[in-house]
C-alpha cells in the first residue's frame, strides 16, 4: 500500500492559531485519540505482517505527519516572528518603524508603545516556542508508546525510521 497523503487541516495553519493554540491542541488531542490511543484495539483485527504495514502506512503515518507539520508550522512562524522582532519590526502593523522616526511632539508615548509592542511580540514568541516544545515532547512519548504496541502486536521494526522514510517520499 502506498503512503497516504497527509491529513493536515489547512485551516489550522494560520499565525492566529499558533498564537492561540487551543484549536491546534484540540486537533492534536483528537488525532492522538483516534490513532495512537486506540492502536491496540485496531491491531487486534490485524492478522498478518502485511496488514500491520498497511495499517501503519494508511492510519498512523498520515496522523503523525499531520501533527508534525502543524507543530513545525508554528515553530517556523515563531522563528519568523522572533526574527522580525529582533529587526525592530512590529508584525501587528507590518511596518518597519524606527524609533528615531517618531515625532514625540505629536505622540510623546510613541517610543514607549513601540517598545511595548516589541516586548509583546517577544512574549508571543516565548509562548509559542514553549507550547511547541511541549507538544514535541508529547509526540515523542506517544510515538514511543505506539512503536511499543506495534512491536508487541505486529513484529519488531524501527517504525520511527520507517516513518521518516515514508515522510521523505511524500
N, C-alpha and C positions, 0 to 999 in steps of 0.2 A: 504494500500500500504506500502511496506517495505521501509526502509531507503535506499536511493540510494547511491552508492559508491561516494566518493569524486572525484571531477574533477580537482584536483591539477595537473598542468603540471609538471612532474618530472624534465623536462629540466630547470625549473626556480629555482630548489632547489640546487643552487651552491653558494659557497662563492663569486665568481666573481659578481653574480647578486645581492648579498647583498651589496657588496662594491659599485657597480654602479647600483643603484636601478631603472634605467629607464625602463627596461623590466618588472620588478615586478610591478612597479607602473602603467605601461600600462595595464598589466593583471588585476590589482585591479580595475582600472578605467572602463575597458570594462566589467568586471564581474558585477560591480555595475550598469552600464548602462543596461545590459541585464536582470538583475533581479530586483533589488531594485527600480531603477528609473522608471521602466515601470510596476510595480506591479499593479497599479490602473487599467491600461488598461487590463491587463491579468485577473484580478479578476472580471472585468465586464462580462466575459464569464462564470464565476462560478455560479452555481445555488443552490448548497446545502453546508451544513457544511462539509459533507464528501469530496466533491470536494475541499473545502478550505484546509482541512487536506492533501489531496493528493497533491495539488499544493504546499503547504508549504514543504512537505517532499520530493517531487521529483524535485522541481525547486529552492526553496530558501535555504534549508538546505545544499545541495551539494556545492552551491556557497559560503555560509557563511563558511562552513568547509574548502573549498579550500583556501579562503582568510586568514582565521585564521591560517591554517597550514603553509602557506608561511610566514606570519608575524612572527610566532613562530620560524620557522626555522632560519630566520635571527636574531632574538633575541638570540637564542641559539648559533649561530655562533659568534655573538658579545661577548657573555659571555665567550665562549671558547677562542676567540682571546684576550680578556682582561686578562683572567687567564694566558695564555701563556706569554703575555707581562709582566705581573706582576712577573712571574717567571724569566724573563730576556731572554726568548726565542724569537728569531725572526722567525715569521711564514714564511716569504719570503724564507729563506734559510732552514727552518725546521731543524735547528741545535741548539744545546744547547751551545751557545757561552758564554764564561765567559770573561769579560773584563780583568781579570788578566792573561788570557792565550794569549793575543795579544802580538806579538813581535813588539814593537814600533820602533825597528831599521829597520825592513823590511817595515812596514807601519805606519808612525807616526800619521796618521789620523784614524787608525782603531777604536779606542775607540770613537772618535767623530762620525764616520759613524755608528757605532753600536748604540750609543745613539740616533742618528737621526732616525734610523730605528725603535727603540722602541717608540720614540715620534710620529713617523708617524703611528705606529700601534695604539697607544692610540687615535690619531686623528681619525683614521678609526673607532674605537670602538665608539667614541662620535658621529660620523656622522651616523653610523648605528643605534645606540640607539635613536638618535634624530628622524630619519625618521620612525623607528618602533613605537615609542611613538605617533608620529603624525598620523600614519595610524591606530593605535588602537583607538585613539580619533575619527577619521573619521568613523571607523567601528561602534563604539558605537552610534554615531549620526545617521548613515544610518540605523542601526538596529532599533533604536527607531522610526524613521520615518516609516519604513516598518511595525513594530508592530502596529503603529497607523492606518495605512491603513488596515492591516489585521483585527484589531478590528472594524474598521468602516465598512468594506465590508463583513466580514465573521461573526464572533462572538467574544466576549471578551474571551481571554485566555492569560495566561502567555506564550507567544510564545518564549521568550528567555529561559525560564525554559524548555520548550518542546525541543528546540534546544539542550540544554545541555544534556537532557536525551537521545535524539537520537544520539548525538555525542558520549556518553559513551557506546552506544550499538554497535557502529562500531568497 
